[in-house]
Amino acid sequence: MTENKFNRRDFIKLSAVGLAVAAGTRMIKEVAASEGAKGEHQWVMVIDQSKCTGCGQCNLICHANNDINPNMDWTKVLEAGEVNGQLVYLPRPCMQCEHAPCVEVCPVGASYYRDDGIVMMDYDKCIGCRYCMVACPYDARAFNWEAFTGGNPAVPEWGEPDVERRPRGVPEKCSFCYQRIDRGMSLGLEPGVDAAATPACVVGCPTGARIFGDLNDPNSNVSQILRDRPSYRLRESLGTNPRVYYLPVTENRVVEG
Amino acid sequence: MKTILKTIRENIFTPWGIWLGILGVVLLSALVGGILVFWKGLVITNLTDLVPWGLWITIDLSSIAVAAGAFSLCAVVYLLGFKRYEPIARTATFIGFTGYSMAMMALLLDIGRPERFWKSFVFWNTHSLLWEVTMCVGLYFTVLVLEVMPIVASFEWLRKKFPRIAEKMEHLHHYAPVLAIFGLGLSSLHQSSLGAVYGVIKARPIWYRPEMSVLFMFTAILGGIALTLLASMLAARLTSKAKVNDVLIERVAQVLGYLMIAYLYWRFWDWLAQTYTYEPGRTEGFELLTKGPLSFNFWIVEMLFGALVPTILLVKRSTRQTPLWRMLALAMIVAGVVAFRFDTNIVGFLAVVPYLPGEAMVQYTSYTPSLIEWVTGGGIIAFGLLAFSVGVKYLRVVDHRITSEEHETVSVGVGEAVRNM
């Protein structure tokens, strides 16, 4: 009979230390996560449903600029009921949530926050487990079930790709055209004001239904319009705090054009 | 030449040969299927953006659940000191090792980038429950490897060829109580957080409830013990290589019966709470379970034959003491746990919660596993059966004549305290 080294007390001590370490790392992580959203800029998109005609050009331009497989969408345009007998549309990009379920659940940290609030995908880190798709309340992610090898039918008519095509086996989503924002800002341009620094769908919308800008700047176009007009966000009760705002169609504001 | 043919014929047309042949065919077709999946990608499955987790995840969740006998029975034997049950813990350990191997195979098939599976151990998002599950499963699999070593050491060929290695492997059994502590800790963490993987998803209200982790933990303990007992009894009936002590099994089965009562109690309140108030997505999902396409699974497989009937069969002395009734009850519990995991996973996807304003209508989608998912999934199960069969035949995995003296095991303070109570 050997003397046993572990008794109940040791086990409880060991478990307590383990729990403390787990709780500690969690708190550090949480602090880091909430700081991430408070960078110098905070990009938001405002979509005016009274101007959207559901033409779907934003989606085509998005497909060309981000080189997306034709059977996947980053900014689906959906029908969302009728007002005064006219169809109302709702384009749905990634909501770039402040508390993004996809970032919280990703086991490897392939989904992450940029300082300006954009929810990014590290396609090299991703293992393809699809937990982010399970967690996303907005169905904003599309999985590469197969490799996208053929030509892109949206190119060159609607633009030229300026990001790399994603490989088979990872989910992909809208990134607020971070590449345009970054390139534009390095040239001294202002996103939301200068077309070259603004997401492609915003620039390409023929009716100007999409507005883009910095919510941290009280004088930006988005800050002003959100002060002046009533707006809502999707599934607000979940507490995700989306960065895409919608201006609803009201009875006395009919669709123009 | 004739004698060789004769020996082959004699070996093939034995029950063991036919059994291996059947498993071999299933495994070979699964191998072809697996190569196809890695080659063509997940496009050949019936998974979609709306139902991204399907049959493979069910197999993964179920194999982890029914492998849980390893931690619960090892804890009972090595920590609480019920040494009489050590032979059952030996079986449970081997089933645990096999089950976790199966789970990892299923996951490797399921992830989009299988060649990058190692990244899940290198890159950490400590906030993610799936990270926690990955870490615990990885560490626990290591514990299982160490726990299974002394069992592998009883392989005759190994003992003859490499007696020193076999001795070293056997020596690991001295650490059984320490390993049982780690096993208990790691399993308690990941078995329950496997439920929380679903339970924290606010976007899908049918899952979003704290009971998920408790139910997953509970069903894992039930399914794990049930499969261990069932496999032992079945093996003892099919081969002379397996020897069971029916008194031991019957005692554990009785405890299992009482655990089932507690489980029924939990399920009842979990069920009742969900019938109150309307919540988009949750109510529709719940109706899919209770009235819709999943209702047969829910009421008949999960509830009636998965919980109620086996509880009665195991609590009632006369049926429990009849081996056939007992085996039937154990098989029903295992099937019930598998059905619970399948239903839980799929119900969260089938009712699609709307995000459009003013559109309160929940939409429905469907999912039927494709042939390739069935074939590869069948291969994973065949692997489990093969591993257990080989274990029974060559490693004395089910042998209740093995006494603790043979391994000179450690006595545990906690256990003594319990026995002295």
Chai-1 contact restraints between the chains, C-beta under 6 A:
chainA,res_idxA,chainB,res_idxB,connection_type,confidence,min_distance_angstrom,max_distance_angstrom,comment,restraint_id
A,M1,B,S411,contact,1.0,0.0,6.0,A-B,restraint_1
A,T2,B,V410,contact,1.0,0.0,6.0,A-B,restraint_2
A,N4,B,V410,contact,1.0,0.0,6.0,A-B,restraint_3
A,N4,B,V412,contact,1.0,0.0,6.0,A-B,restraint_4
A,N4,B,G413,contact,1.0,0.0,6.0,A-B,restraint_5
A,F6,B,V178,contact,1.0,0.0,6.0,A-B,restraint_6
A,F6,B,I181,contact,1.0,0.0,6.0,A-B,restraint_7
A,N7,B,G413,contact,1.0,0.0,6.0,A-B,restraint_8
A,R8,B,V414,contact,1.0,0.0,6.0,A-B,restraint_9
A,F11,B,I181,contact,1.0,0.0,6.0,A-B,restraint_10
A,T25,B,T126,contact,1.0,0.0,6.0,A-B,restraint_11
A,K29,B,T126,contact,1.0,0.0,6.0,A-B,restraint_12
A,K29,B,H127,contact,1.0,0.0,6.0,A-B,restraint_13
A,A80,B,L356,contact,1.0,0.0,6.0,A-B,restraint_14
A,G81,B,G358,contact,1.0,0.0,6.0,A-B,restraint_15
A,L90,B,L356,contact,1.0,0.0,6.0,A-B,restraint_16
A,E104,B,H127,contact,1.0,0.0,6.0,A-B,restraint_17
A,V105,B,S128,contact,1.0,0.0,6.0,A-B,restraint_18
A,C106,B,N125,contact,1.0,0.0,6.0,A-B,restraint_19
A,C106,B,S128,contact,1.0,0.0,6.0,A-B,restraint_20
A,P107,B,S120,contact,1.0,0.0,6.0,A-B,restraint_21
A,P107,B,N125,contact,1.0,0.0,6.0,A-B,restraint_22
A,P107,B,S128,contact,1.0,0.0,6.0,A-B,restraint_23
A,P107,B,L130,contact,1.0,0.0,6.0,A-B,restraint_24
A,P107,B,W131,contact,1.0,0.0,6.0,A-B,restraint_25
A,P107,B,T134,contact,1.0,0.0,6.0,A-B,restraint_26
A,V108,B,K119,contact,1.0,0.0,6.0,A-B,restraint_27
A,V108,B,S120,contact,1.0,0.0,6.0,A-B,restraint_28
A,V108,B,F123,contact,1.0,0.0,6.0,A-B,restraint_29
A,G109,B,F123,contact,1.0,0.0,6.0,A-B,restraint_30
A,G109,B,N125,contact,1.0,0.0,6.0,A-B,restraint_31
A,K125,B,F123,contact,1.0,0.0,6.0,A-B,restraint_32
A,I127,B,I111,contact,1.0,0.0,6.0,A-B,restraint_33
A,I127,B,R113,contact,1.0,0.0,6.0,A-B,restraint_34
A,I127,B,R116,contact,1.0,0.0,6.0,A-B,restraint_35
A,I127,B,K119,contact,1.0,0.0,6.0,A-B,restraint_36
A,I127,B,S120,contact,1.0,0.0,6.0,A-B,restraint_37
A,G128,B,I111,contact,1.0,0.0,6.0,A-B,restraint_38
A,G128,B,G112,contact,1.0,0.0,6.0,A-B,restraint_39
A,G128,B,R113,contact,1.0,0.0,6.0,A-B,restraint_40
A,C129,B,I111,contact,1.0,0.0,6.0,A-B,restraint_41
A,R130,B,P52,contact,1.0,0.0,6.0,A-B,restraint_42
A,Y131,B,L130,contact,1.0,0.0,6.0,A-B,restraint_43
A,M133,B,P52,contact,1.0,0.0,6.0,A-B,restraint_44
A,A135,B,I201,contact,1.0,0.0,6.0,A-B,restraint_45
A,P137,B,A203,contact,1.0,0.0,6.0,A-B,restraint_46
A,Y138,B,Y355,contact,1.0,0.0,6.0,A-B,restraint_47
A,A142,B,D49,contact,1.0,0.0,6.0,A-B,restraint_48
A,F143,B,D49,contact,1.0,0.0,6.0,A-B,restraint_49
A,W145,B,L42,contact,1.0,0.0,6.0,A-B,restraint_50
A,W145,B,V43,contact,1.0,0.0,6.0,A-B,restraint_51
A,E146,B,G41,contact,1.0,0.0,6.0,A-B,restraint_52
A,E146,B,V43,contact,1.0,0.0,6.0,A-B,restraint_53
A,R168,B,G41,contact,1.0,0.0,6.0,A-B,restraint_54
A,G169,B,G112,contact,1.0,0.0,6.0,A-B,restraint_55
A,G169,B,R113,contact,1.0,0.0,6.0,A-B,restraint_56
A,V170,B,G112,contact,1.0,0.0,6.0,A-B,restraint_57
A,L234,B,Y355,contact,1.0,0.0,6.0,A-B,restraint_58
A,R235,B,Y355,contact,1.0,0.0,6.0,A-B,restraint_59
A,L238,B,K202,contact,1.0,0.0,6.0,A-B,restraint_60
